[in-house]
Amino acid sequence: MITVKKIEDKKGMLDFVKFPFSLYKNSKTWVPPLITDELETLDPKKNPAFENCEATFYLAYDEKQQIVGRIAVIINHYEISRGVRKVRFGWLDMIDHIEVTEALLNKALEKARELGLEYAEGPMGFSNMDKVGVQTYGFDHIGGMITWTNHPYYVTHFEKLGWTKEKGYVESSFLLKNVNFETYKKAGDVVERRYGLSYAPIKTSKDIIPYVDEMFDLFNTSYANLSSFIPVSEKQKEYFKKKYIPFILPEFIKFILDKEGKIICFAIVIPSFSEALQKAKGKLFPFGIYHLWKARRHPKVVEFYLIGISPEYQSKGVPAMLFRDCYLLFKEKGVEQCVITPELEDNMAVQKLWKNFNPTDFGRRATYKKYVNER
C-alpha cells in the first residue's frame, strides 16, 4: 500500500530534495542540483516566486516506510487571475511503480477540485524561469543545470493514467566548427551600421548589474505573447541577480543597445556545469566549488540560457550581430559546442534564430495535463 504524506518540517524538505539522489544514483545522465540551492528554491521565505504562488510538498512511502516518490503541487495566483484554471505540479520523481505515480498525481488533481479549477499540468515550476517538462526523448544525453532528468517510464505512466501531452519542448545543439561565420559577419556588420547599434561595456560582474532590471523588462515584453508566460516580478529580478550572475562569465552576457542606449537585444550564455555538478554530488564543499569554478573558467560546452529581442527589432536581423560576436568570443575561449536550452515547439520566432546553425535535436520534453472530471 502506498501512503502519500504532506511535508510539515525541515527534515521532510531535506528528504524531498535528496530523494532523486538515491533514485538516480546509478545514472550517468542525471545532473544533481546543489542541495542548498534546491532547498532555497523551495523555501517561501527565500524564493520571491512565492509572492504569487503557494506550494504543498508531498512524499510517497511504501509499506516499509521507504520513500518511493515526491511531488510539489503549485498554485500560481497570477496565472489563475488571468483565467488559466489550472494547478501546476513539479519536482515529480518516483520509482517504476504506477500506483506511486497515480497517488502523487492525484494530489494535484485533488487540489484543483478543491479550488474549483479545471485541470492539473506539469511537470513545471513556479514560472518560466524554472525547469519544465518530462523527458520524452534523448535519455542517453547528459542533462543540464536548468532541466529535469527522468527515466523513460515516467512518460509511460502518464499515458497509462490518462494524462495527455499539453506542451512540447525541443532541446538542440550545434558545433561551432560547422557555423558559417562569414554569413553572420556580413549581416551583423550591416545591421550594426544601419541602426547605429552598440554593445554595453561589460568587463566585470559588477558591470552587469545596472542592466539587469531593463533586461528583464525586455524579457517580459519579448515573451508576453506566449500562452504560458509568467512575467518576472521586481523581487524576482533581485533574486536572480544574486542567484545566477555568479555563474556567468561577464563576457558571456551581451546587451545590444540602440542609439539612445536602450537594450533592444540580450543573450545570457552560461558554461555547461553538467559534469561539474555530477562531480560535486549536490555539495559545494569540500570539492564541489572547485569543480564549478573549473567549469566556469574553461568551458568547452556553453548553453544559451536566455535570449530576448525587442518586438520592433525582431525582423531586422539583429541576431546576426549578436551571433557574429558570440562566435568570435567562443573561438577565443575554446568553446566547441553550443546547447540551446528547451524551447516551446510552437515558439517559431525563437526557433528561426537558430535555423542557419543547422542544430541537431538531442532531446524532447513535454508537460502533461488532465482535467479533474476525467477518469
SVG drawing of the C-alpha trace seen along z (x, -y; Angstrom):
<svg xmlns="http://www.w3.org/2000/svg" viewBox="-16 -59 57 62">
<polyline fill="none" stroke="black" stroke-width="0.4" points="0.0,0.0 1.3,-3.5 0.9,-6.3 1.3,-10.0 2.2,-12.5 2.3,-16.2 5.7,-17.6 5.5,-19.6 9.1,-20.2 12.7,-20.8 13.7,-17.2 10.8,-16.3 12.0,-19.0 15.6,-17.7 14.2,-14.2 12.2,-15.7 15.3,-17.2 17.6,-14.2 15.2,-11.5 16.4,-11.8 20.0,-11.2 19.0,-7.7 16.7,-7.2 19.4,-8.2 22.5,-7.0 23.5,-4.7 22.5,-7.2 25.2,-8.6 22.9,-11.3 21.3,-12.7 22.7,-16.1 22.2,-16.6 21.3,-20.1 23.1,-21.7 21.2,-20.7 21.4,-24.1 20.2,-25.8 17.3,-23.4 16.2,-24.0 16.3,-27.8 14.2,-27.5 11.5,-25.6 11.6,-27.9 8.7,-30.5 10.9,-32.7 13.7,-32.9 12.2,-32.5 10.2,-35.5 8.2,-33.3 6.0,-32.6 4.7,-36.2 2.3,-34.9 2.5,-31.2 1.8,-28.7 3.1,-25.1 2.5,-21.9 5.1,-19.2 4.4,-15.5 6.4,-12.3 5.2,-8.8 6.0,-5.9 5.7,-2.1 4.7,0.5 8.2,0.4 8.0,-3.4 10.7,-3.8 10.4,-7.0 9.3,-6.0 8.2,-9.3 7.8,-13.0 5.7,-15.9 5.2,-19.6 1.7,-20.9 1.7,-24.6 -0.9,-27.3 0.2,-30.3 -2.3,-33.1 -1.2,-35.4 -2.0,-32.6 -5.4,-32.0 -6.1,-35.7 -5.5,-35.7 -8.2,-33.0 -5.9,-29.9 -7.8,-27.5 -5.1,-25.0 -2.9,-23.6 0.7,-23.2 2.9,-20.3 6.6,-19.8 9.6,-18.1 7.9,-14.8 10.0,-11.7 9.1,-8.1 10.1,-4.5 8.8,-2.5 5.5,-1.6 2.5,-3.1 0.5,-3.1 3.0,-5.5 2.7,-7.8 -1.1,-7.8 -1.1,-8.5 1.2,-11.5 -0.6,-12.9 -3.9,-12.6 -2.7,-15.2 -2.5,-17.7 -6.0,-16.8 -7.4,-16.9 -6.1,-20.5 -7.6,-21.5 -11.0,-20.1 -10.7,-21.8 -10.2,-25.2 -12.8,-24.7 -10.1,-24.7 -10.3,-22.7 -7.1,-20.7 -3.6,-20.0 -0.5,-20.3 3.2,-19.6 5.9,-19.0 6.7,-22.6 8.0,-25.1 6.6,-28.3 7.3,-30.4 9.1,-30.4 12.4,-30.8 12.1,-27.3 12.7,-23.8 9.9,-22.4 8.8,-19.2 9.3,-15.5 11.8,-14.0 10.2,-12.1 13.3,-11.6 17.1,-11.8 17.5,-9.7 21.1,-8.9 22.1,-12.6 23.5,-14.2 21.1,-16.6 21.6,-20.3 21.7,-22.6 18.3,-24.0 16.5,-20.8 15.0,-17.8 16.2,-14.4 13.9,-11.4 13.7,-7.7 11.7,-6.7 8.9,-5.0 7.7,-8.5 6.1,-9.0 4.6,-5.5 3.0,-6.2 1.5,-9.5 -0.1,-7.8 -1.4,-4.8 -3.0,-7.1 -4.9,-9.1 -2.7,-12.2 -2.3,-13.9 0.5,-16.0 -0.1,-19.7 3.1,-21.5 6.2,-20.2 9.8,-21.5 12.8,-21.0 16.5,-20.8 19.2,-21.0 22.9,-21.8 25.4,-22.7 29.1,-22.6 31.0,-25.8 33.1,-24.4 30.0,-23.9 29.0,-27.6 29.4,-29.7 30.9,-32.7 31.1,-34.9 27.4,-34.9 26.9,-36.3 29.8,-38.7 28.5,-40.4 24.9,-40.6 26.0,-41.7 28.1,-44.5 25.3,-45.8 22.8,-45.7 25.2,-47.4 25.8,-50.3 22.2,-50.6 20.6,-51.0 23.5,-52.6 23.7,-49.7 26.4,-49.1 27.2,-46.8 27.0,-47.7 30.6,-47.8 30.7,-44.7 34.1,-43.7 33.3,-42.6 30.2,-41.1 29.6,-44.5 29.1,-46.0 26.2,-43.7 24.1,-44.8 22.9,-48.2 21.4,-46.5 19.6,-43.6 16.3,-45.3 16.0,-46.6 16.9,-43.2 14.1,-41.5 11.7,-44.2 12.7,-43.3 12.4,-39.6 8.8,-40.2 8.0,-42.1 9.6,-39.6 7.7,-36.6 4.4,-38.2 2.5,-36.6 3.4,-33.0 0.3,-31.3 2.3,-30.0 4.3,-33.1 4.6,-34.4 6.3,-37.8 9.3,-38.3 8.5,-40.5 10.7,-43.2 11.7,-41.0 12.5,-38.1 14.8,-40.4 16.9,-41.0 16.7,-37.3 18.0,-36.2 20.8,-38.8 22.2,-37.1 21.4,-33.5 22.7,-33.5 25.2,-36.3 28.0,-34.5 27.7,-31.6 28.0,-33.9 31.3,-34.9 30.9,-38.7 32.0,-38.3 29.2,-35.7 26.3,-38.2 25.5,-40.5 23.4,-43.6 22.9,-45.3 21.9,-49.0 20.2,-51.3 21.3,-54.9 19.6,-56.1 21.4,-53.4 18.3,-51.3 18.6,-47.5 17.0,-46.1 18.5,-42.6 20.3,-40.5 21.7,-37.0 22.8,-35.2 25.2,-32.3 26.4,-30.1 29.1,-27.4 27.8,-23.9 28.0,-22.8 26.6,-19.4 29.8,-17.3 30.9,-19.6 27.6,-19.2 27.9,-15.4 31.3,-15.6 30.0,-17.9 27.3,-15.4 25.0,-18.1 27.5,-19.8 29.7,-22.9 32.2,-21.7 34.8,-20.5 35.4,-19.9 32.2,-21.0 33.1,-24.6 36.4,-23.7 34.7,-21.7 32.2,-24.5 35.0,-27.1 36.9,-25.0 33.9,-24.5 33.2,-28.3 36.8,-29.2 37.4,-26.7 34.1,-25.8 34.1,-23.5 30.3,-23.5 28.1,-26.5 24.3,-26.9 22.2,-29.7 20.2,-30.3 18.1,-33.4 17.7,-35.4 15.3,-38.4 14.7,-40.8 12.6,-43.9 9.5,-43.3 10.3,-46.3 13.6,-44.7 12.6,-41.1 12.5,-41.2 15.6,-43.5 18.4,-40.9 19.8,-41.9 20.6,-38.3 23.2,-38.3 25.2,-41.0 24.7,-39.0 25.9,-35.7 28.8,-37.3 30.3,-38.5 29.4,-35.4 31.2,-33.3 34.4,-35.3 34.2,-35.1 33.6,-31.4 36.5,-30.8 38.8,-32.8 37.6,-30.9 38.0,-27.5 34.2,-26.7 33.4,-23.8 29.7,-23.2 26.6,-25.3 23.5,-23.9 20.1,-25.5 18.0,-25.0 14.4,-23.9 12.2,-25.9 8.5,-25.6 7.7,-23.8 5.3,-26.5 7.7,-29.4 8.6,-29.8 10.2,-33.2 12.9,-31.8 13.4,-28.7 14.0,-30.8 17.0,-32.3 18.8,-29.0 17.8,-27.9 21.1,-28.7 23.1,-26.9 21.5,-23.6 21.2,-22.4 20.7,-18.8 17.7,-17.9 19.0,-15.8 16.1,-15.9 12.4,-16.4 10.2,-17.1 6.6,-17.8 4.1,-18.8 1.1,-16.6 -2.4,-17.7 -5.6,-16.0 -9.0,-17.5 -10.5,-17.0 -13.6,-15.3 -11.5,-12.7 -11.1,-9.2"/>
</svg>
